[in-house]
Amino acid sequence: MKLVITERQAKLLLDKKIKCKCGHSWEKEPEDNDPYLCHICGWDSKQNKYFDDKLIEFWNTYKNE
């Protein structure tokens, strides 16, 4: 059986990016301590909750590098 899918459907199926409910997406990086944490809004896609403290820690570390 053949299936015909749209380009958008193919992207959703084949894209390896982590997607946040805020619309931001990123690729998982092995050295990241919190690979599922959105660095835009603080939502953790794996634990399904916000982590404001981890988001603040990330940005404080990022701006000091």
Phi, psi and omega in degrees: 000137177258141174243141177246123179235158180281166178298321179297316178296319178297318179298317179297322181284323188259345183288129182266009183284150173275133183245134178262158179289348177277353179105345179286146176220155182202163176268143180292130178251128185300328183275357181283127179290332179231072186294341181261000180277124177285124181277007175260313185240347178092006180281132176261114185291339180273320182267352178055049173200164180275145175230084180298321182296319179291324178295315179297318178299317179301310184292326176295319178291317182298316183286342179269358179276000000 
